């Protein structure tokens, strides 16, 4: 029975681990090793063990025939306890016509997540403000390139994230009470939530290492030659406009929502 309990705890803990890591994408290991992360995984694993004990004590066979081998029956019970406990922990109950948040076992998980959110936000704020990773950059000149580079680092990028970044860029651009350095700090903190500190640091280093294109001297004003009326002048068709390259963040016509360009938001 001990091995079965460990397997059930492994299933429930893995489900809680996956949910917690997906919530904190910038620093998953640090979030998992925090007290809130360990408590979240422990609650999910403990619920799986309790569910396995209850299923075994009740003698549930889940519709299997009586001649089923005990090992096969125990495997079914372990899987049912691990997955079923995760589903029960995430249940909530609310009146049918009420918009209020439901109550139930999910309240326990939400409380643990709020505890972890507060602790990790304080740690991340201290870590982000203690380093100047965007030194040498300018918000007005580099914010679009920095956002595009960070978004391309992510394999999957939601359309809502692109819209939120576009709204923040427009808001910061029209703020006259903030300096360019203040706007760049706010922009960098927002990008850190998406890709993490190390990725943002590498993206800023890449932009700093690129040579800046200085505008060349203005061409001298030359008078247009007088056309010769004795000979017909061949008309040259205007050059065709280059085809614009589609950004990886642009919306696609397929069924799946694709990335949208930061500048198109």
C-alpha positions in Angstrom: 0.0 0.0 0.0 2.9 2.3 0.6 4.0 2.2 -3.1 0.5 2.9 -4.2 0.3 5.9 -2.0 3.6 7.2 -3.3 2.4 6.8 -6.9 -0.9 8.6 -6.2 1.0 11.4 -4.5 3.3 11.6 -7.5 0.4 12.0 -9.8 -1.3 14.7 -7.7 1.9 16.5 -7.0 2.8 16.5 -10.7 -0.5 18.2 -11.6 0.0 20.8 -8.9 3.6 21.3 -10.0 2.6 21.9 -13.7 -0.1 24.4 -12.7 2.2 26.3 -10.4 5.1 26.4 -12.9 2.8 27.6 -15.7 1.7 30.5 -13.4 5.2 31.8 -12.8 7.0 31.5 -16.1 9.8 34.0 -15.5 11.3 32.1 -12.5 9.6 28.7 -12.2 12.3 27.1 -10.0 12.4 30.0 -7.5 8.6 30.0 -7.3 8.5 26.2 -6.8 11.0 26.3 -4.0 9.2 29.1 -2.1 7.0 28.2 0.9 3.9 28.9 -1.1 5.0 26.6 -4.0 6.0 23.7 -1.7 2.7 24.1 0.2 0.7 24.0 -3.1 2.4 20.8 -4.3 2.0 19.2 -0.8 -1.7 19.9 -0.7 -2.2 18.3 -4.1 -0.1 15.3 -3.2 -1.9 14.9 0.2 -5.3 15.0 -1.4 -4.3 12.2 -3.8 -3.2 10.0 -0.9 -6.5 10.7 1.0 -8.5 9.9 -2.1 -6.6 6.6 -2.6 -7.3 5.6 1.0 -11.0 6.4 0.7 -11.3 4.5 -2.6 -9.6 1.5 -1.2 -11.6 1.5 2.0 -14.8 1.8 0.1 -13.9 -1.1 -2.1 -14.6 0.7 -5.4 -13.8 -1.4 -8.5 -14.9 1.3 -11.1 -17.0 -1.3 -13.0 -14.2 -3.8 -13.4 -15.2 -7.5 -13.5 -14.6 -9.6 -10.3 -11.8 -11.6 -11.9 -9.7 -8.6 -12.5 -6.1 -9.1 -11.1 -5.5 -7.1 -7.9 -2.5 -5.3 -9.5 -4.6 -4.0 -12.3 -7.3 -2.9 -9.9 -4.8 -1.1 -7.8 -3.4 0.7 -10.9 -6.9 1.9 -11.7 -7.5 3.1 -8.2 -4.1 5.0 -8.1 -4.9 6.8 -11.4 -8.4 7.6 -10.3 -7.3 8.9 -7.0 -4.5 11.1 -8.5 -6.7 12.7 -11.2 -9.9 12.7 -9.2 -8.4 14.5 -6.2 -7.0 17.2 -8.5 -10.5 17.7 -10.0 -12.2 17.8 -6.6 -9.7 20.4 -5.3 -10.6 22.7 -8.2 -14.4 22.5 -7.7 -16.4 25.5 -6.7 -20.1 26.0 -6.0 -22.2 29.1 -6.6 -25.8 30.0 -7.2 -27.0 29.7 -10.8 -27.9 33.4 -11.2 -25.2 34.8 -9.1 -22.0 36.5 -10.4 -20.2 36.1 -7.1 -17.2 33.9 -6.9 -18.0 30.3 -5.9 -17.0 28.6 -2.7 -15.6 25.1 -2.3 -12.3 23.3 -2.2 -10.8 25.7 -4.8 -10.8 28.3 -2.1 -7.9 26.5 -0.4 -5.8 26.5 -3.6 -6.6 30.2 -4.3 -5.5 31.2 -0.8 -2.2 29.4 -1.3 -1.7 31.0 -4.7 -2.4 34.5 -3.2 0.2 33.8 -0.5 2.7 32.7 -3.1 1.9 35.7 -5.3 2.6 38.2 -2.5 5.9 36.6 -1.5 7.2 36.2 -5.1 6.2 39.7 -6.1 8.3 41.2 -3.3 11.3 39.0 -4.2 11.0 39.8 -7.9 10.6 43.5 -7.3 13.8 43.6 -5.3 15.7 41.6 -7.9 14.5 43.7 -10.8 15.2 47.1 -9.2 18.7 46.0 -8.0 20.0 45.7 -11.6 20.1 48.2 -14.4 19.9 45.8 -17.4 18.7 48.4 -19.8 21.5 50.9 -19.4 22.5 52.5 -22.7 19.0 52.1 -24.2 16.3 54.7 -24.9 12.6 54.1 -24.6 11.7 56.3 -27.6 14.3 54.6 -29.8 14.5 51.0 -28.6 11.2 50.0 -27.0 9.6 48.6 -30.2 12.7 46.6 -31.1 13.1 45.4 -27.5 9.5 44.2 -27.4 9.7 42.4 -30.8 12.9 40.7 -29.8 11.6 39.5 -26.4 8.3 38.3 -28.0 10.2 36.3 -30.6 12.1 34.6 -27.8 8.8 33.0 -26.7 7.5 30.0 -28.6 3.9 30.8 -27.8 2.6 34.4 -27.4 -1.0 35.2 -26.7 -2.8 37.9 -28.6 -3.9 39.5 -25.3 -0.3 39.9 -24.2 0.5 41.8 -27.5 -2.6 44.0 -27.0 -1.6 44.8 -23.4 2.0 45.7 -24.4 0.7 47.9 -27.2 -1.6 49.7 -24.8 1.2 50.2 -22.3 3.5 51.5 -25.0 0.9 54.1 -26.1 0.3 55.2 -22.5 3.9 55.6 -21.7 4.6 57.5 -25.0 2.0 60.1 -24.1 3.1 60.6 -20.5 4.8 63.9 -20.1 5.4 63.6 -16.4 7.9 60.7 -16.8 11.4 60.9 -18.2 12.7 58.6 -20.9 14.6 56.6 -18.3 11.4 56.1 -16.2 9.5 54.9 -19.2 12.2 52.5 -20.1 12.2 51.1 -16.5 8.5 50.5 -16.6 8.7 48.9 -20.0 11.5 46.6 -18.9 9.6 45.5 -15.8 6.7 44.6 -18.0 8.8 42.6 -20.4 10.5 40.8 -17.4 7.2 39.3 -16.4 6.9 37.7 -19.9 10.4 36.4 -20.7 12.4 36.7 -17.4 15.4 38.7 -16.3 18.0 36.7 -18.1 16.3 36.8 -21.5 15.6 40.6 -21.1 19.3 41.1 -20.2 20.5 39.3 -23.3 18.0 41.1 -25.5 19.2 44.5 -24.2 22.8 43.4 -24.7 22.0 42.5 -28.3 20.5 45.9 -29.0 23.5 47.7 -27.4 26.0 45.8 -29.5 24.3 46.7 -32.8 25.8 49.7 -34.6 23.6 52.8 -34.8 22.8 54.0 -38.3 23.8 57.7 -38.5 21.9 59.7 -41.0 24.1 60.6 -44.0 24.8 64.2 -45.3 22.0 65.8 -47.2 22.4 65.5 -51.0 23.1 68.7 -52.8 20.2 70.4 -54.5 20.5 69.8 -58.2 18.2 71.3 -60.7 16.2 69.0 -62.9 17.4 68.9 -66.5 15.2 70.6 -69.0 13.5 68.0 -71.1 14.3 67.9 -74.8 11.2 68.6 -76.8 12.7 67.4 -80.1 12.8 63.8 -79.1 10.0 61.8 -77.4 10.7 61.0 -73.8 10.1 57.4 -72.6 8.0 57.2 -69.6 9.4 54.9 -66.9 6.8 53.1 -64.8 7.0 53.9 -61.1 8.8 51.2 -59.0 6.7 48.7 -57.3 6.4 49.0 -53.6 8.3 46.2 -51.7 6.2 43.5 -50.1 6.0 44.0 -46.4 7.3 41.2 -44.3 4.7 39.7 -42.0 5.8 39.8 -38.3 5.6 36.7 -36.2 3.1 38.5 -34.0 0.6 39.3 -36.9 -2.8 37.8 -36.7 -3.3 34.7 -38.9 -6.3 33.7 -40.9 -6.1 30.1 -39.6 -8.3 28.8 -36.9 -5.5 29.2 -34.3 -4.8 32.7 -33.0 -1.3 33.6 -34.1 1.0 36.3 -32.7 0.4 39.9 -33.5 2.9 42.5 -34.2 3.6 44.9 -31.4 3.4 47.8 -33.7 0.0 46.7 -35.0 -1.6 46.8 -31.6 
